[in-house]
Amino acid sequence: KRAAFSSTNFENILTWETEADIPPGTVFDVQYKQYGEKAWLNKRECQRITQTFCNLTRETENFTEHYYARVRA
């Protein structure tokens, strides 16, 4: 829940919160897309991860575009 981009020092980091009762060993998959695109793309380095952040700097480097991201547990 509350997934959001945080942009600092030219890096775009997606962060999110988890529920308090999340089971141990829960993994997350991150996807992103550019505004107007239909297909979600997997962020390869952020598949089956346990941390609650993902660096999407390379995927969102065009600062004139708008991007979406989502996380699945």
Contacts in CASP RR format, 6 or more apart in sequence:
PFRMAT RR
TARGET T0000
AUTHOR 0000-0000-0000
METHOD contacts of the structure
MODEL  1
KRAAFSSTNFENILTWETEADIPPGTVFDVQYKQYGEKAWLNKRECQRIT
QTFCNLTRETENFTEHYYARVRA
1 16 0 8 1.000
1 17 0 8 1.000
1 18 0 8 1.000
1 19 0 8 1.000
2 16 0 8 1.000
2 17 0 8 1.000
3 14 0 8 1.000
3 15 0 8 1.000
3 16 0 8 1.000
3 69 0 8 1.000
3 70 0 8 1.000
3 71 0 8 1.000
4 14 0 8 1.000
4 15 0 8 1.000
4 16 0 8 1.000
5 12 0 8 1.000
5 13 0 8 1.000
5 14 0 8 1.000
5 56 0 8 1.000
5 60 0 8 1.000
5 67 0 8 1.000
5 69 0 8 1.000
6 12 0 8 1.000
6 13 0 8 1.000
6 14 0 8 1.000
6 15 0 8 1.000
7 13 0 8 1.000
10 57 0 8 1.000
11 55 0 8 1.000
11 57 0 8 1.000
12 55 0 8 1.000
12 56 0 8 1.000
12 57 0 8 1.000
12 60 0 8 1.000
12 67 0 8 1.000
13 53 0 8 1.000
13 54 0 8 1.000
13 55 0 8 1.000
13 56 0 8 1.000
13 57 0 8 1.000
14 30 0 8 1.000
14 32 0 8 1.000
14 53 0 8 1.000
14 54 0 8 1.000
14 55 0 8 1.000
14 56 0 8 1.000
14 69 0 8 1.000
14 71 0 8 1.000
15 52 0 8 1.000
15 53 0 8 1.000
16 28 0 8 1.000
16 52 0 8 1.000
16 53 0 8 1.000
16 71 0 8 1.000
17 52 0 8 1.000
18 26 0 8 1.000
18 52 0 8 1.000
18 73 0 8 1.000
22 73 0 8 1.000
25 50 0 8 1.000
26 50 0 8 1.000
26 73 0 8 1.000
27 48 0 8 1.000
27 49 0 8 1.000
27 50 0 8 1.000
27 73 0 8 1.000
28 46 0 8 1.000
28 48 0 8 1.000
28 49 0 8 1.000
28 50 0 8 1.000
28 51 0 8 1.000
28 52 0 8 1.000
28 71 0 8 1.000
28 72 0 8 1.000
28 73 0 8 1.000
29 42 0 8 1.000
29 46 0 8 1.000
29 47 0 8 1.000
29 48 0 8 1.000
29 49 0 8 1.000
29 71 0 8 1.000
29 72 0 8 1.000
30 42 0 8 1.000
30 43 0 8 1.000
30 46 0 8 1.000
30 47 0 8 1.000
30 49 0 8 1.000
30 54 0 8 1.000
30 56 0 8 1.000
30 69 0 8 1.000
30 70 0 8 1.000
30 71 0 8 1.000
31 40 0 8 1.000
31 41 0 8 1.000
31 42 0 8 1.000
31 43 0 8 1.000
31 69 0 8 1.000
31 70 0 8 1.000
31 71 0 8 1.000
31 72 0 8 1.000
32 40 0 8 1.000
32 41 0 8 1.000
32 43 0 8 1.000
32 56 0 8 1.000
32 59 0 8 1.000
32 60 0 8 1.000
32 67 0 8 1.000
32 68 0 8 1.000
32 69 0 8 1.000
32 70 0 8 1.000
33 39 0 8 1.000
33 40 0 8 1.000
33 41 0 8 1.000
33 67 0 8 1.000
33 68 0 8 1.000
34 65 0 8 1.000
34 66 0 8 1.000
34 67 0 8 1.000
34 68 0 8 1.000
35 65 0 8 1.000
35 66 0 8 1.000
35 67 0 8 1.000
35 68 0 8 1.000
40 70 0 8 1.000
41 59 0 8 1.000
43 54 0 8 1.000
43 56 0 8 1.000
43 59 0 8 1.000
45 54 0 8 1.000
45 55 0 8 1.000
46 54 0 8 1.000
46 55 0 8 1.000
54 69 0 8 1.000
54 71 0 8 1.000
56 67 0 8 1.000
56 69 0 8 1.000
59 67 0 8 1.000
60 67 0 8 1.000
END
